[in-house]
Amino acid sequence: MASSLTKDSVRPGTPGSEKTFFGHPRGLATLFMTEMWERFSYYGMRALLPLYLVAPGGLHLNAGTATAIYAVYVSLVYLLTLPGGWFADRVLGPRKTVTVAGIVIMLGHLCLALPVAASFFVGLGLVAIGSGLLKANISTMVGHLYNGPGDPRRDGGFTLFYIGINLGAFVAPLVIGTVGENVNWHLGFALAALGMALGLAQYLLGGRHLSAKSSEVPTPLTPAEKATTLRKGLIWLAIAVVFYGIVGGTGHFTLNWALIPLTLVGLLVPILVITRILRDKDLDSAERSKVSAYIWFFVAAAVFWMIYDQGGSTLSLFAEKRADNTIFGWEFPVSWYQSVNPVMIMALAPVFAWLWLWLNRRGQEPSTIVKFASGLVLVGASFFVFLAPLSIAQGGHKAAAMWLVAIYFAQTIGELTLSPVGLSVTTKMAPKKYASQMMGVWFLAVTAGDSVTALLSNPAVGGVNLDRMGFVALEAGLAVVAGVAVWMYRGKVKKLMGSVH
């Protein structure tokens, strides 16, 4: 990276003004590398997770329980971005919070590297907590590097940062997945810990290039608020301890039942948060109308992520048992499928950015609502494609790897149609009072979608076989119908959106 740092003239007062990173503040290199290594550790571990959970040499669980654990874990990562943002705003500030996050994530991966079941689940919890703390704040720190929203380099800086995310996500399964599957599961998890350690080390060394604003605590807690927060935290901790103590003491404790409260939290919190915002009397009628419109986008996104995130669980477990994971006769690890999406994102994101601008100049760019509807239809189409390899496998044959690549391709196109647009519309439709919190609400759509998956697949409740042809067709149909519904009611939603286009 040192070779890409060049002398350049930038505005006085910009952090690292003596050098730039591809024309951007030098602090972007620090955050780029931090996020790249954190995503390397996160996606590498995530690629191994469902495979380890079902492997005879791993925890040897059934597919339903493994899918539920995976879905609950992913839902918690996104759920914890809300308290992660709050912790930075009220307690430590973004910069110190990211430091704490890196340490927690590294310790979590080290726990996963120990060949002990109890340590494994502690590790999952630590990685989820650390990821929530980091994810909520590192993007904010990128914004701090620029001279306000009007800085012409700002969008380009976030694009470079996004490349770092996908670069880490692409390389991780190829390295961590290969070692975990072919050498030793726990050595793979240890490599994830090493990746986070490297990211944390360069973050601390490059900290001098970050904006001073990132060290500020925007709205610090008063002593009274600290006491109240601590008391409430201890009460909820006591409730959890008592609940699981009673369940365990009466002999009813099972892993599947232990997941249910976490699943319900993932479903209830998004509903409660949106309801609280909608009923806030400080909002004027225009803001309340925009929040009502936003609910359409939120529900659509939840349906999208419910199907999309099964690319790391349902599809991965299918590939492990019933796919021919070879290219030209060469067999590759199952975890490598998780590199397909990030490499496609890096290849296609610039194409989509150019396409929207080209259509906009011609007055033909689709509206936000149409883009959302297209994303839902595409993710539904991906599961209609999934019916083909499922049918092949039912006939006693192994499905070709290209069927799975085709599914990931359709999902990636859907993601590029829906996800960036969702981030943009969230910032546009957020009430002024909730300008920062609404980004956390957007991430809660992932939490809600994955919580539905966890509830359906959990043998203690639904026990649905998610790779059964009938259910895959049902999910595909649901996504397409949801997309069509969003498109059909676009007039009503546009009216609620008011001045937002």
MOCORKA-V938956 format. One record per helix or strand. SS is the DSSP state (2 for helix, 1 for strand). FROM is the first residue (numbers start at 0). LEN is the number of residues. Records with the same first field share a line. If there is no record, write none. Layout:
BEGIN
SS: FROM-LEN  FROM-LEN
END
This chain:
BEGIN
2: 1-3  26-28  62-30  93-20  116-28  153-29  184-21  206-3  211-4  222-27  254-24  284-27  313-9  333-28  367-27  400-29  431-3  436-21  468-20  489-8
1: 4-3  18-3  23-2  322-2  325-2  329-2  398-2
END
